[in-house]
């Protein structure tokens, strides 16, 4: 057994990342690095964990380290099991944890694939019924932001185009300003969180509500870079959300509700099936409590 493992290590250099499992008829002895009772550590599983382009000498040392750690885990587990009095409780906790992991993984899968798209008419209806409840937790804005080198030959033109709100200025910013800029954000046609815009500017802008209420044009310069912000509209914290801003939030809420309903129905069906197949047996307390 030991000779086999040592011989196999020499082939690591020509292999192209570690799992252990129960030995089965599909596992050949030549692939087994070490075995502890019915559990085996396979060379093929270890190799998949090795860094690319690792040398033969380094790979041999790393494989030995992985194998030693694998063995030590079982040895300590057996020693602990013989000396710990509450192994039944630990085994129960382990089983509970495994069930929880499996259930949580399936729920995440359902969230990704199991929820149908929300009808936009339903979103609009929800907004109409709950408008007064949909309040902003922070200010939102519309406008433009640009970061441009102070040395740009178009810097004065860019300042002028940013202050104007006419379509011609927007076109010039798109055609010329964008090429001069190191960052350019156009959000005049959609609401964005003010905090996200403020994070682009290397100067504290103070209270967000006061800033958006009292500012249309803002400019600052740092280390040869000019930061220019032009706001075309704003809503302060606590204001009712505009419908287009609230729409994706409502959509997420409705998806969560649909998912909860789907999961509730699924559990009910699975429970009924388990009872019919005599897999699940409910005591008198459960029956009386329904």
N, C-alpha and C positions, 0 to 999 in steps of 0.2 A: 504493500500500500504506500509506504513512504517513498520507495524507489520510483513508483509510478508517478507520484506527485512531483518529484524532483525532475524526472525526465521531461514531464509536460511543461515545466517552467521554461525550458530552453526554447520552446516554440512560441513564446509570447511575443518576441520581437517581430514575427511575421504575421501575427494576428492583427486584424483590423479593428464595457463598461462593467450589487452582489446580492444575489437572492439565494435563499436556501429553501429546500422543500423536502417532501417525502420522497424517498427513493422509489422509482417506478421502473417498469420493464423497458421504458423508452430511454432511460439513462444508462449509458455504458460506463463500465468501471473505469475506462481510460479517461473519462471526463470528470471523475470524482477526485477532488483535491483532498477532502476530508469528510468523514461520516461520523455522526454522533447519534447513536441509537438509529432511529428511522430517518433522521434528517441528514441531508447531504449538502455540501457546498461544492458547486460545480465550477470548473475552470472557465467554462464558456461564459458563465454569469459574471465572474470576476473580471474577465478581459474586457467586457463591455463598459466597465467603470474606469478602466485605465486611461490616463491622459494620452492624447495622440502623440506620435513620434517619441514615445518614451523608450529609453534604451533597454536592452535585454537585462543588464545588471540591475537597473532601477526597477524594472517590472518584476523581476524575481523577488526583490526585497519587498516591494509593495504587496505582492500576492501573499508572501509569507506573513506580513503584518496583518492583512485582512483575514487570513485563515486563523492566525493566533487569536485575534479579537473575537472571531466567530466562535471558536472553541471556548474561550474564556467566558463568553456570555452563557453558554450552556452549563459550564462547570459551576459558575456562581449561582445560576438559577437553581440547579439541583441542590447545592449546599444550602441555599436560603430556604428552599422548599422543605428540607429536612429539619430545619431549626425554627421556622416561623409557625406559630400556632394557628393563625387565622388565614391559612391558604384557601379555604373554601370561600371566604369573603373576597380575597384577591381574585380568585378565578371568576367569581360572580361579577366583580367590577370589570374585569377584562372582557367578559362576554357582553356586559352592558355597553361598554365603550365600543366594542366592535359593531354591535347593532346600531348604535348611534352614528358611527362613521358611515355605515352602509346607507342608513336612512337619509342622512344629511347629503351624501353624495347623490342619491337619487333625486332628492328635492332640488338640488342645484341643477341637475340635468333637466328636470321638469320646467324650471324657471327659464332655461335657455331655449327649450324646444317645445314645451307643452302648452304655451300660451298663444292663442291666436291674436292677430293684430286687432287693435281696438278701432271700432268704427268712429270716424271723425264727427259724425252727427251726434253720437253719444257723448263725445267729449264736449261739444258745444252745449248740449243739454245740461251736462254736469256743471259746466261753468255758469250757465244761467241760474241754476238752482242754488249754487254754492258761492256765488260771486263775493258776497260779503265776508265769507270765511277765508278766501284766498288773498291773504295779505303778504306783502313783501317783508322779508326778514332783514334785508339790506337794500340800499339804493341800486337802481338799474339805470342805464343810460343808452342813448343812441349817439352816434357821431363818427369821428375819424381820429386816428392816432398815427403819428409818423415819427420815426427816429432816423435822423439824417446827419451826416458829417457837417460840421460847421463850415468846412472848406468847400462844400459843394457850390458850384457856380450858379446853381438854381435856387439857393437857399432863400433869397428874398421872394422869388416867384412862388416857392412852396409855401412860405408864410402867408402870402396873399391868397393863394388857392385854398389853403386850409381855412381861412377866415370866411371866404365866400361859400355860400351853400347852393350856388347855381350849378346846373348840369355841366356847363362848359368847364368850370373849375374842377369838377370831379373827373372829367375826361382827361384834363391835363395832368392831374395827379396820377391817374391810371397810366397814362402814356409816358410821362416824364418823371414825376415824383417817385413812383414805385421803383424805377431803375436806379435812382440816386439814393434811395433809402436803404438802411440796414434792417428796418422793420416798418411794415405798413399794415394797418388794420382799418378796414372800412366796415363800419357797423351802423351806418345811418338807416338801414332798412331792417334792423333787428335789435331786440333788446339784449343787452349783456350786463352781467354783474359789474358794478363799478369797481369792486375790489380787484377784479381781473385786469382792468385797465390801469388802475393805480399801481399795480404790481410791476407794470412796464416802466414806470417813471422812478428814477433814483432820487426822489425827494418826497418826504412825508407830506401828504396833502391834507392832513388833519381830518376833522370830522367829515365823513362822506356826505351826509345830508346837507351840511352847510356848504360844502364845496360845490356839489352839483346844482344847488339852488342859486349860488352867487357867481358861477363861472360859465362862460361860453367858450372863451379862448384862454389857453394856458400854455406857457412856454418856459422851458428851463434849459440850461446848458451845463454839461459836466464833461471834463476831459476831452474837449473838442467835439462833443456830440450834442446835437440839439434835439430836444424832445418837445413835440408840439401836439396839443390835444384840442380838438374842437368838438363841443357838445351841441347836438341839435335838439335833444329832448331828454327828459329825466323823470323818474318817479322816486319819491323818497321812501325810506323805511316806514312800514305800516300802511302804505297806500295799497289800494286794491290792485292786484296783478292785472296787467293787460292780458287779453285773451290769448294772444299769440305766445306770450311768455308762459302763461299758465298751462297751455295745451300739453307740452311734454310731461309736466308734473302730474296733470290729471290722468294722462295716459298711463304713467307708471302706477298711480293709485288704482286705476281700474284693472290693470294687469294683475296687480297683487290680489285684488278681490277675486278676480276670475280664477287665479291660481289657488287661492284658499278654498273656493267652492269646488274646484276640480279635485283637489286633494281630499276634501271632506267626502265627496262622492266616491272617490276611489277607495278610501279606507272603509267606508260603509259597505261597498261591494265586496272587498276582500274579506271583511269580517264575516259577512253572511256566508260566503263561500267556505271559509274556514270552519264555521259552525256546521254547515251541511256535510262537510267531509269529516267531521268529528276531530278536526285538528285543534280547534279552539273549543274549550268548555268553560262556560261561565257559571260561577257559583250563584247561590240564591240571593246574595247581596246584589250582584249585578242585575239579575232579573228583576228584583224588586225595585231597584233604583231607576229603571228605564221609564 
